[in-house]
Amino acid sequence: FDVVPLLLSSGINAEYGGKNKRLSKRKGNKKKIVDPFTKKEWYDVKAPSTFNTRDVGKTLVTRTTGTKIAADALKGRVYECALADLNNDENAFRKFKLICEDVQGKYCYTNFHGMDMTRDKLCSLVRKWQTLIEAHVDVKTTDGYLLRVFCMGFTKKLPKQIKKTAYAQSSQVRAIRKKMMDIMTKQVAGEDLKALVLKLIPDSIGKDIEKECMDIYPLHDVHVRKVKVLKKPKFDLGKLMDLHGEMGGATDENGEVVPTTNEFIEPQVQESV
């Protein structure tokens, strides 16, 4: 029997060998590939003046296009930095969180957003034959920040102790925990956020707790292990600029921060307009 009439009767084009014209490749469908980094720009991240190193690093953001403003995308970003990088010291196990609150020019001005300790440091502190005592408290600073402060400490052997273990009784643990909470509340409630950060850098609160609890049970490795910011007051640009050691929030035509004074400065005479 003949194959061609069968192909024609079934609706398949014999000339094209069964191929459908509609499925043939159309030209101009390919979208032009654009490198996304051409639409982005770099901003410098500035740490508050409480730290020795002000330049934390750089951050990337999509350039302002239409209603999408680059500054809005940067505000609220959280940067985690080791204290060793911020203060050029050996305390690499303490990490500080900085949140971007304002953008001026090519600079992101940050504020304190929390503190933490590295996992390897926490794991190295926990050992056998001793009691771990932890406490946390919610405190409000004088400038309206509500913070949750966590503390930890470990019991240690008495001088010339032969006994292998150094376990504290449950009543002693309760007494130490109460003292921890009282000291943390007293130290944080009477200070503003800037003064608190200055206390957290050398961990003076942990040293005070260790000293105060000596008469209940001797402690060692007492640290404020974490600080969380639960609530913030309304954003104030003047306070942020003061935290960064700037005179005020005024900017020039390039967006750079310029110091402001109460004195009137007469503008320079321009040769041409």
C-alpha positions in Angstrom: 0.0 0.0 0.0 1.1 3.6 -0.6 2.4 5.6 2.5 1.9 9.2 1.1 -2.0 9.0 1.0 -2.0 7.7 4.6 0.1 10.6 5.8 -2.0 13.2 3.9 -5.3 11.7 5.3 -4.0 11.8 8.9 -3.3 15.5 8.5 0.5 15.2 8.7 2.4 17.2 6.1 4.5 14.8 4.1 6.6 17.5 2.6 8.1 18.5 6.0 8.4 14.9 7.2 5.7 15.3 10.0 7.1 18.6 11.5 4.8 21.3 12.7 5.5 24.8 11.3 4.3 26.5 14.5 7.0 24.8 16.7 9.8 26.2 14.6 12.1 28.6 16.5 11.1 32.2 16.5 13.8 34.9 16.4 14.1 37.8 18.9 12.8 35.8 21.9 16.1 35.9 23.8 16.3 38.6 26.5 19.4 40.6 26.7 21.4 39.5 29.8 22.5 42.5 32.0 24.9 42.1 34.8 23.0 43.0 38.0 26.0 44.6 39.6 25.9 47.4 37.0 22.8 48.7 38.8 24.3 48.6 42.3 26.5 51.0 44.3 28.7 50.7 47.4 28.1 52.5 50.8 30.5 52.8 53.7 29.2 51.5 57.1 30.1 53.8 60.0 30.2 52.5 63.7 29.4 54.8 66.6 32.2 56.8 68.2 32.3 54.5 71.3 34.4 52.1 69.2 38.0 52.8 68.1 37.5 51.6 64.5 34.8 53.6 62.9 34.9 52.1 59.4 33.1 48.7 59.7 33.1 47.9 56.0 31.1 48.4 52.9 27.5 47.4 51.9 25.9 46.9 48.5 22.5 48.3 47.4 20.6 48.8 44.1 20.9 52.4 42.8 17.9 54.7 43.3 15.4 54.2 40.4 12.0 55.8 40.3 10.2 55.3 43.6 12.7 52.7 44.9 15.1 54.8 47.0 18.5 53.3 47.9 18.5 54.9 51.4 15.2 53.1 52.3 16.7 49.7 51.3 19.7 50.4 53.6 17.8 51.5 56.7 17.2 48.6 59.0 20.1 46.5 57.8 22.0 44.8 60.7 25.7 44.3 60.6 27.5 41.8 63.0 31.0 42.7 63.9 33.6 41.1 66.2 34.8 43.4 69.1 38.4 42.6 68.0 37.7 44.3 64.7 35.9 47.3 66.3 38.4 47.9 69.1 41.7 46.4 67.8 42.0 44.0 70.8 42.0 40.3 71.6 38.3 39.9 72.5 37.3 38.1 69.3 34.6 36.0 71.1 32.3 39.0 71.7 30.1 40.2 68.7 28.2 43.4 68.4 25.2 44.0 66.2 24.9 47.4 64.6 21.8 48.6 62.8 21.7 51.2 60.0 19.5 54.1 61.2 20.3 56.9 58.7 22.0 57.3 55.3 23.8 60.6 54.5 25.9 60.8 51.3 27.7 57.5 50.8 27.7 56.7 54.6 25.4 54.5 56.6 25.3 55.7 60.2 24.7 52.8 62.6 23.6 52.4 66.2 23.9 49.5 68.8 21.4 46.7 68.1 22.6 43.9 70.4 25.5 41.8 71.7 26.3 38.1 71.6 29.1 35.7 72.3 30.5 33.2 69.7 29.4 29.6 70.1 32.9 28.2 70.4 33.6 30.4 73.4 30.3 29.4 75.1 31.1 25.7 74.5 34.6 26.1 75.9 33.3 27.5 79.2 30.8 24.7 79.9 32.7 21.9 81.8 32.0 19.0 84.2 32.2 19.2 88.0 30.9 22.7 88.3 27.5 24.5 88.4 26.3 26.8 85.6 24.2 29.7 86.8 22.2 31.8 84.3 20.0 34.8 84.7 18.2 37.4 82.5 16.4 40.6 83.1 14.4 43.2 81.1 15.6 46.7 81.8 14.8 50.2 80.4 17.7 52.6 79.9 17.4 56.4 80.7 17.0 57.2 77.0 14.0 54.8 76.5 15.6 51.6 75.1 14.1 48.4 76.5 16.8 45.7 76.7 16.9 42.0 77.7 20.3 41.3 79.3 21.5 37.7 79.8 24.2 36.7 82.2 26.1 33.5 83.0 28.6 32.3 85.6 30.3 29.1 86.8 31.2 28.0 90.3 34.8 27.3 91.1 36.8 25.3 93.7 37.8 27.0 96.9 41.5 27.6 97.6 43.2 24.3 98.8 40.1 22.3 98.0 40.7 18.6 97.7 37.2 17.6 96.6 36.9 17.1 92.9 33.5 18.8 92.4 32.4 22.4 93.0 28.6 22.2 93.0 26.5 24.9 94.6 23.4 24.1 96.6 20.0 25.1 95.0 19.6 27.9 97.7 23.0 29.3 96.8 22.1 29.2 93.1 18.9 31.2 93.8 20.8 33.7 95.9 23.4 34.2 93.2 20.8 34.5 90.4 18.9 37.2 92.5 22.2 39.1 93.0 22.9 38.8 89.2 19.5 40.3 88.4 19.8 43.1 90.9 23.3 44.2 89.7 22.2 44.0 86.0 19.1 46.1 86.7 21.1 48.7 88.7 23.9 48.9 86.1 21.6 49.3 83.1 18.7 51.3 84.4 20.9 54.2 85.6 22.6 54.7 82.2 21.8 55.6 78.6 22.6 53.3 75.7 26.0 54.9 74.9 27.2 54.5 78.5 26.0 50.9 78.6 28.0 50.0 75.4 31.1 51.4 77.1 30.4 49.0 80.0 29.8 46.1 77.7 33.1 46.5 75.9 35.3 45.6 78.9 32.5 43.5 80.5 32.7 45.4 83.8 29.2 44.2 84.8 30.4 40.5 84.8 33.4 41.5 87.0 31.1 43.3 89.5 28.8 40.2 89.7 31.8 38.0 90.3 33.0 40.3 93.1 29.6 40.6 94.8 28.8 36.9 94.7 32.1 35.8 96.3 30.5 35.6 99.8 27.8 33.3 98.6 29.9 31.0 96.4 33.2 31.8 94.5 32.5 32.2 90.8 34.6 32.4 87.6 34.0 33.1 83.9 31.1 35.5 84.7 30.0 37.2 81.5 27.1 39.2 80.1 26.6 36.7 77.3 23.8 38.4 75.3 22.0 41.7 75.0 18.8 42.1 73.0 17.1 45.4 72.0 13.3 44.7 72.5 12.0 48.3 72.1 13.4 51.5 70.8 12.4 55.2 71.3 11.3 57.3 68.3 14.2 58.0 65.9 16.1 61.2 66.7 18.7 62.3 64.1 20.4 64.7 66.5 21.1 61.9 69.1 22.4 59.6 66.3 24.8 62.4 65.1 25.9 63.0 68.7 26.6 59.3 69.0 28.8 59.5 65.9 30.6 62.5 67.2 29.1 64.8 64.6 28.0 68.4 65.5 24.6 68.1 63.9 22.5 66.6 61.2 23.0 69.2 58.5 24.3 68.2 55.1 25.8 70.0 52.1 24.7 69.7 48.4 26.7 66.4 48.1 24.9 64.8 51.1 28.0 65.0 53.3 27.5 65.8 57.0 28.7 69.3 57.9 29.1 70.8 61.5 26.5 73.4 62.3 26.9 76.3 64.7 24.5 79.0 65.8 26.6 81.7 64.2 25.5 83.0 60.8 28.1 82.4 58.0 27.9 84.7 55.1 28.0 82.8 51.7 30.9 83.5 49.3 30.4 85.9 46.4 30.1 84.0 43.1 31.8 85.2 40.0 29.0 83.9 37.7 25.6 82.5 38.1 
